[in-house]
Amino acid sequence: MNDPGDRGAASTQLVVLTPVLMLLTLLSVQCALAWHAQHIAQAAASRALADTRAAQGTKTTGAATARATLDAAGGRVLHDPTVRVHRTPTSASVDIHGNVLPVVPGLDLTVRGHAEGPVERFLTPGDEATDG
């Protein structure tokens, strides 16, 4: 039944397959972390936009909200985030870029969160709403 030439074949297969299975496991964890970091960046951008586009909002309050959200939710998952807030009289936008915690050596992933919308304005009945 057992061929004496097959001795040690299971050990050889185990030595070859174990690193492959470990790499697949680490890649799945890396993908989950990237997904989570993307959601953190998007949530921070959305919260910052809400404060930036408010009638009395400013770029400074939007950036502070983004930083507070990243500090509270980002933890160690989102590294070196950069926050850019832009506001004009009619529109506001927030961009957040960051690096994902590396699990797989040599795999550097970045994520981006973006949100934009009109600035809240209160108009009196005689005012015309113009976007230009």
Backbone bond lengths (Angstrom), bond angles and torsions (degrees), N, CA, C in turn:
res aa  C-N    CA-C-N  psi(-1)  N-CA   C-N-CA  omega(-1)  CA-C   N-CA-C  phi
1 M - - - 1.434 - - 1.525 111.01 -
2 N 1.310 117.53 -59.96 1.462 121.42 -178.81 1.514 109.93 -89.04
3 D 1.308 115.12 125.28 1.455 120.93 178.05 1.520 108.07 -81.60
4 P 1.306 119.10 127.62 1.461 120.78 179.89 1.531 112.59 -59.95
5 G 1.331 118.54 -20.19 1.468 121.30 179.00 1.521 112.75 -76.19
6 D 1.350 117.36 -12.14 1.459 121.25 -179.92 1.522 112.83 -89.99
7 R 1.304 118.17 1.38 1.458 120.83 -178.05 1.526 109.56 -64.10
8 G 1.331 115.72 129.95 1.460 121.17 179.13 1.512 113.67 87.13
9 A 1.331 119.36 -0.62 1.461 121.84 -179.57 1.531 110.59 -65.55
10 A 1.321 117.02 -38.73 1.469 119.95 179.72 1.526 110.57 -65.59
11 S 1.306 117.52 -38.20 1.465 120.29 178.45 1.522 111.12 -65.64
12 T 1.317 117.46 -40.02 1.457 121.70 178.84 1.531 110.18 -64.70
13 Q 1.326 117.53 -43.13 1.457 121.07 178.48 1.526 110.91 -63.22
14 L 1.323 116.21 -39.93 1.456 120.12 179.00 1.524 111.43 -64.54
15 V 1.314 117.17 -40.37 1.458 121.57 179.60 1.527 110.74 -65.45
16 V 1.321 117.83 -35.35 1.457 121.63 -179.36 1.535 111.09 -78.37
17 L 1.324 117.99 -41.97 1.464 121.28 -173.94 1.531 114.30 -79.94
18 T 1.310 118.27 -28.11 1.464 120.25 -177.43 1.534 112.49 -59.95
19 P 1.325 120.35 -48.48 1.468 118.61 177.52 1.535 113.18 -62.69
20 V 1.317 117.20 -34.48 1.458 120.31 178.44 1.532 110.20 -65.55
21 L 1.302 117.01 -44.30 1.464 120.64 178.30 1.527 111.52 -66.04
22 M 1.312 117.42 -38.31 1.467 120.68 176.84 1.532 110.76 -63.33
23 L 1.330 117.12 -42.81 1.455 121.16 179.19 1.529 110.83 -63.35
24 L 1.325 117.21 -42.39 1.468 120.19 177.62 1.521 111.46 -62.71
25 T 1.317 116.90 -38.95 1.464 120.95 177.80 1.524 110.71 -65.02
26 L 1.326 116.94 -45.68 1.461 120.49 178.97 1.525 111.96 -64.76
27 L 1.326 117.82 -36.85 1.460 120.62 177.63 1.524 111.47 -65.67
28 S 1.317 117.50 -38.16 1.467 119.33 178.23 1.531 110.66 -67.99
29 V 1.322 118.03 -38.09 1.465 121.34 175.99 1.535 109.85 -65.42
30 Q 1.329 117.65 -40.99 1.470 121.67 178.83 1.520 110.90 -62.73
31 C 1.312 117.47 -41.02 1.469 120.68 178.22 1.526 110.86 -64.93
32 A 1.315 117.33 -40.35 1.466 120.74 178.41 1.527 110.82 -64.62
33 L 1.321 117.50 -40.59 1.472 120.80 177.83 1.526 111.39 -66.19
34 A 1.321 117.03 -38.81 1.460 120.19 178.49 1.527 110.20 -65.53
35 W 1.300 117.52 -40.61 1.461 122.33 178.18 1.529 110.21 -62.51
36 H 1.322 115.76 -44.63 1.462 121.31 179.59 1.537 110.61 -64.73
37 A 1.320 117.51 -44.05 1.465 121.58 179.13 1.525 110.95 -63.28
38 Q 1.331 117.32 -37.12 1.460 121.13 177.43 1.532 110.30 -62.19
39 H 1.312 116.78 -42.55 1.459 120.36 179.08 1.530 111.85 -67.24
40 I 1.312 117.45 -36.81 1.468 121.05 176.80 1.528 109.86 -63.46
41 A 1.328 117.31 -46.64 1.460 121.26 -179.74 1.525 110.84 -62.65
42 Q 1.330 117.52 -41.05 1.457 120.27 -179.60 1.528 111.35 -68.95
43 A 1.325 116.84 -39.59 1.467 119.98 178.44 1.525 110.86 -64.60
44 A 1.318 117.02 -41.35 1.470 120.36 178.39 1.525 110.52 -64.80
45 A 1.325 117.30 -39.87 1.469 120.27 178.69 1.529 110.81 -65.77
46 S 1.308 117.50 -40.91 1.467 120.67 179.93 1.523 111.77 -66.10
47 R 1.330 116.84 -43.20 1.464 119.94 178.80 1.529 110.94 -66.39
48 A 1.325 116.82 -39.58 1.467 120.18 178.90 1.524 110.49 -66.02
49 L 1.334 117.07 -38.22 1.458 119.80 178.69 1.523 111.04 -63.27
50 A 1.311 117.21 -39.98 1.462 119.88 -179.97 1.524 111.05 -59.53
51 D 1.323 117.81 -40.13 1.465 120.50 178.68 1.530 112.79 -77.22
52 T 1.330 116.23 -30.51 1.462 119.79 -179.13 1.523 111.43 -74.11
53 R 1.319 117.09 -40.02 1.465 119.81 -174.51 1.526 113.51 -86.67
54 A 1.321 118.11 -3.22 1.462 120.81 176.76 1.522 109.28 -61.26
55 A 1.321 116.34 156.03 1.467 121.02 -176.42 1.525 111.70 -55.33
56 Q 1.314 117.77 -39.87 1.466 121.26 179.34 1.529 112.06 -102.69
57 G 1.333 117.52 12.50 1.461 121.69 -177.85 1.516 112.51 -74.95
58 T 1.311 114.74 159.15 1.467 121.10 177.97 1.519 109.33 -137.21
59 K 1.331 114.92 169.94 1.470 119.57 174.99 1.526 110.18 -62.61
60 T 1.314 116.24 -36.31 1.469 120.55 -177.99 1.522 111.54 -65.74
61 T 1.328 117.05 -44.34 1.472 118.86 179.30 1.522 110.84 -67.29
62 G 1.330 117.38 -36.76 1.464 120.37 177.22 1.517 111.93 -63.94
63 A 1.336 116.51 -44.47 1.465 120.28 179.08 1.523 111.13 -65.02
64 A 1.332 117.04 -38.47 1.469 120.25 178.34 1.524 110.88 -65.31
65 T 1.328 117.22 -39.61 1.464 120.43 177.30 1.522 110.91 -64.43
66 A 1.333 116.61 -41.67 1.467 120.01 178.25 1.519 110.95 -61.66
67 R 1.331 116.45 -45.75 1.476 120.12 179.89 1.528 111.24 -62.64
68 A 1.328 117.07 -42.39 1.466 120.24 179.72 1.524 110.77 -64.26
69 T 1.316 117.28 -40.69 1.467 120.54 178.38 1.515 110.88 -66.40
70 L 1.326 117.47 -42.46 1.472 120.48 178.75 1.521 111.25 -65.10
71 D 1.328 116.95 -38.99 1.465 119.86 178.60 1.519 111.04 -65.91
72 A 1.338 116.57 -39.02 1.462 120.20 -177.39 1.523 112.23 -75.84
73 A 1.321 117.42 -40.23 1.468 120.09 -173.26 1.520 113.61 -106.50
74 G 1.335 117.02 -26.01 1.457 120.35 -174.09 1.506 113.98 -70.41
75 G 1.318 115.52 -40.95 1.459 119.33 179.78 1.509 112.31 50.76
76 R 1.315 114.57 -129.97 1.459 120.01 -179.45 1.522 112.67 -97.53
77 V 1.319 117.07 -1.07 1.461 120.46 -176.44 1.519 111.64 -76.29
78 L 1.328 116.83 -38.28 1.457 122.12 -176.66 1.526 108.82 -111.73
79 H 1.341 115.79 108.79 1.472 122.09 -176.70 1.524 111.65 -95.04
80 D 1.309 116.16 145.77 1.466 123.93 172.54 1.530 113.14 47.90
81 P 1.333 117.93 52.90 1.465 117.96 179.71 1.527 111.29 -72.01
82 T 1.312 115.77 141.02 1.448 122.09 173.17 1.528 108.42 -113.27
83 V 1.316 115.92 137.91 1.458 122.15 -177.38 1.521 108.02 -118.54
84 R 1.324 116.43 127.48 1.464 122.13 175.25 1.524 108.32 -125.21
85 V 1.315 115.72 121.73 1.455 121.52 -179.48 1.524 107.82 -118.00
86 H 1.315 115.84 132.43 1.471 121.22 179.47 1.526 107.74 -129.08
87 R 1.327 116.17 134.42 1.462 120.62 179.17 1.524 109.54 -140.59
88 T 1.323 114.91 130.24 1.463 122.45 172.51 1.526 106.56 -115.64
89 P 1.315 118.26 175.99 1.471 118.52 178.28 1.531 114.12 -61.23
90 T 1.332 117.62 -20.71 1.463 119.41 -177.04 1.521 115.11 -116.69
91 S 1.327 118.50 -17.29 1.472 119.36 -177.19 1.528 111.25 -144.90
92 A 1.319 113.65 161.13 1.467 120.60 177.92 1.526 108.63 -141.32
93 S 1.321 115.35 149.17 1.470 119.63 176.78 1.526 109.79 -147.01
94 V 1.324 114.38 152.01 1.463 121.60 179.47 1.521 107.80 -134.29
95 D 1.330 116.37 132.03 1.463 122.83 174.98 1.514 108.62 -124.14
96 I 1.320 115.53 132.87 1.460 121.62 177.28 1.523 108.08 -128.40
97 H 1.321 116.01 127.12 1.459 122.44 177.31 1.526 107.85 -121.81
98 G 1.312 116.56 145.05 1.458 119.80 177.44 1.511 111.52 -161.94
99 N 1.315 116.11 166.36 1.462 122.86 178.12 1.519 109.83 -101.11
100 V 1.316 115.12 143.43 1.461 121.84 -179.97 1.524 109.06 -85.66
101 L 1.333 115.50 142.56 1.467 120.75 175.55 1.529 109.40 -53.15
102 P 1.340 118.61 120.95 1.466 119.69 -178.39 1.533 111.91 -78.78
103 V 1.313 114.97 130.35 1.467 121.51 174.36 1.520 109.17 -110.91
104 V 1.327 115.99 -40.82 1.459 121.80 177.08 1.521 107.47 -91.65
105 P 1.333 117.96 120.65 1.467 120.27 -178.94 1.526 111.28 -58.54
106 G 1.331 115.47 134.73 1.450 120.77 177.34 1.512 114.81 86.07
107 L 1.326 118.31 -4.93 1.463 121.61 -179.75 1.525 108.21 -104.73
108 D 1.340 116.07 100.22 1.460 121.76 -178.81 1.525 108.47 -103.24
109 L 1.313 116.57 112.00 1.453 121.98 -179.21 1.519 110.15 -108.60
110 T 1.318 116.60 142.42 1.453 121.67 175.11 1.521 108.56 -119.72
111 V 1.321 115.57 152.64 1.455 120.99 178.08 1.524 108.16 -128.32
112 R 1.330 114.70 161.45 1.460 121.07 -178.17 1.514 109.01 -139.90
113 G 1.325 115.15 136.96 1.449 121.28 171.40 1.512 108.34 -118.75
114 H 1.322 116.88 135.28 1.464 120.74 -177.61 1.520 109.06 -138.47
115 A 1.319 115.37 137.50 1.461 121.16 175.27 1.514 108.17 -146.42
116 E 1.318 116.49 140.84 1.454 120.55 176.89 1.516 109.60 -149.56
117 G 1.327 114.70 154.17 1.449 119.78 -179.66 1.514 111.29 -174.79
118 P 1.330 116.22 172.73 1.461 120.04 -179.53 1.526 111.15 -75.02
119 V 1.308 115.30 151.22 1.458 121.62 176.03 1.523 107.87 -78.52
120 E 1.314 116.61 137.88 1.456 120.55 177.46 1.517 109.48 -68.22
121 R 1.309 116.05 131.37 1.456 121.38 178.14 1.524 108.40 -134.97
122 F 1.292 115.76 141.28 1.449 121.17 176.91 1.524 107.94 -103.75
123 L 1.316 115.19 122.80 1.451 120.64 -177.54 1.520 109.62 -113.31
124 T 1.306 115.89 143.48 1.456 120.49 174.09 1.530 107.70 -87.04
125 P 1.328 117.80 162.14 1.463 119.15 -176.90 1.520 114.67 -55.99
126 G 1.312 119.93 -27.12 1.462 121.65 -179.89 1.520 113.25 -82.22
127 D 1.350 118.02 -16.12 1.460 121.74 -178.41 1.530 110.21 -77.26
128 E 1.318 115.41 147.86 1.457 119.86 173.97 1.500 107.97 -102.40
129 A 1.332 115.58 136.17 1.464 120.44 177.54 1.523 108.67 -82.54
130 T 1.319 115.44 109.56 1.466 120.14 177.33 1.498 108.62 -122.97
131 D 1.295 115.78 144.94 1.454 120.01 179.36 1.506 111.36 -102.28
132 G 1.274 119.90 3.39 1.443 120.90 -176.38 1.455 110.85 -111.87
